[in-house]
Amino acid sequence: MSRFKLGMRLLMAVAVGAVSSFTGSGCLKSTCKTDDECGTGQSCGIGQSGHGGKNHHALVPDFRVPKELDKVSMPPYMVEAPDILRIDALRTIPLPPYRIEPMDTLYLYAPGAPDKAPVNGLYPVDPDGTINLGPDYGGQIKVADMTALEAEKLIARQLQKFLREASVSVSLAQSKGVQQIRGEHLVNPDGTVRLGMYGSVYVTGKTLPQIKCDIEAHLSNYLYKPEVNVDVGAYNSKYYYVITDFAGNGEQVLRLPVTGNETVLDAISQVGGLSAVSSKQIWIARPAPAEYCQDQILPVDWRGISRRGHTRTNYQILPGDRVFIMGNPLNSLDTELGRILTPVSRVLGTALLGASTYNQLLFGFNGNGFNNGFNNGFNR
């Protein structure tokens, strides 16, 4: 009896939902049970609608909402994990006195070197701390842990063995730290980006100009007046969600990145349109701060958007929005009926099979089959 009552309650709930959907009289309610639970003594309704001008829960707000042909620009982008930042090092001059390290790049120029064997160009410092002057000037020479002036004197002595005029100028063309600063950097779960030997900088919740200033201030501990350029390489932290109700057969949630220009029509096109069991009842659930108990629901006129080109409810998608596509109530009713009736059908089928088997066994031993077998055995 309790199973039957439970099934009837489910059936009535689905039927009421179907009627509300067809009549359009059902209002989406917020999580507040009473107006007093808001803590402000005000109604939980967030606006007015065509329901007789009365306050309802979770109605369309009566203020301007960005939509197609009336969009707004997004506020300055706040970087969060797991965004990817692209950093370009424009000026990275080590603080003096700088000592040459492996993987640095030196610029050498010797005006007395002949044209057939010039000393004029970039010379990378190998991992063993040496640079290669070529076979004409004795090959490799170690310069690691020297200042540029010390390396200049050492290279000049080496060139004196092969040139009459052995003057040479040595300067640092690129520090190995540039390779660790320049490139794409993932924002880590702790909110920082790592800059190799220069440590890490906290960037979460900051705009690009703020991050640029913070990185340059951090690098100033190691470099002379550093200058960097910062941009977003990949927007990975701002999403919206398209939730499709499959009429009692689960709900599919797709997470899509926000580019700042999407509308409801764009969002639904990203999921391939409405499914075979979807209704035309669609709305946007826009998140609100936790201290507010008001639902921000934006109903969508799908027929108006798709068939008549209306823009009134083709809202601009904002980060965190939930675009909900309700399933067809008749399909939901069919699914719920199937869940209720399938166990009953199985029980009845099992009972019918048991009764049929019992009858076959009963008539097999007490009917003609048993008598014929007994008579044949007696006649023998």
Steps between C-alpha positions, in 0.01 A plus 500: 500500500782741586664428163176582322462828690857598418438430133182707502677792664769494235240483227307795644818705534588445135143579392498827697832596341361428154188709563707789634723487194209503255302773676802719569363578846777331693769729643851389575552534872805602692649312790337733755193361668385829649584864453645514850775252407663766284601680814395834352125486546455544126344273247717240332363598160757674283269690271163533337349303214172451323350292781248762604772737618558300818831409656612149416807299577773491236344726240659701223679804646347833404837663425708499183649159421767470227370322193551475127536846338537645852812331633745631756876471521639270762684659794882480507594134494597353835757225468432175684624143491535325258542791257817516293700823493732594215795703629752673277821632653578837342790605722686263729835645601656322799605710794876562514734340562363221285695180456462298185309175537440200273224554241571875484576659164798736451562751224864517386660748259866507406570775243845354418365161389523434123187475287560132428494422874301777668430532869174684487178340621318308769679225690287276725652379824489121503383300804866441594552879521705542180456689173635379168717754316545265207804307373672818384529632857562196713151359538334503838580728790334499842326820607249382761497683837684798347381855456484641148821694562685193624379299201609779267855492636516120478374493139737780402797296628374204300471707181852641541629159403343536154451874432722805501222721631324295764260756645154358559179618662278261693145568612208295625249459216250286684481356848374148549233646726329650194422149379324427830299824495397504135226265382171357623447449872216303657331659801547239771231389746668717765442805279861557397707484183855370520786692343771239533804617693319826586235331714123540470252788496140494624261600221153362582225761520709767327472674165774493238639849586518401866678175414749688280586736785530216752730294275724797425517589870594141582765481226654828614661301782710322236496725191564865423173678414332189355223542246255229398183472296216280631202364311257211538602202292194287581178593680441189711326630812176663376224262392127471457294181505233355274284248687268280294220310674432172321143462626566278797805324351764715665644844434800581285732783608740657252758758612586758234755786514375857509641727229286801591272502197275192534123512516241234580483408132878455489491283812235265362681477167809380688311191620350423160159652562207357693476125544205285391361496854559870578218745545508866403515599868847650547640740754828641631578453869747775586704447820472753780719555808444245776358759740205562267217248496351630177500294182593683184300325230480635144229318299580450132247522216656236275234521230539876486880475471515217248190560288441874513846642569399666826785628714305584815597174677813410304708597803873548502673215682708595803755288687333247728161504321298178485295462183235240590302316231194331650395157372164442334242440778322227302827313458568549871154362578565200274835437670350518848212271402752255360694503826184440699341238278810305402544338848128425510518344154793287607320381810186417304704327229682292760171409668343406168800287407486325837129432469542365147786272608298378795201419280715313252653291776163441662321390183808306386478262799125494567372534142531298184873503490532317832219248424637415158844439643353275774290299252789446262718374781224262627431354155862403464 
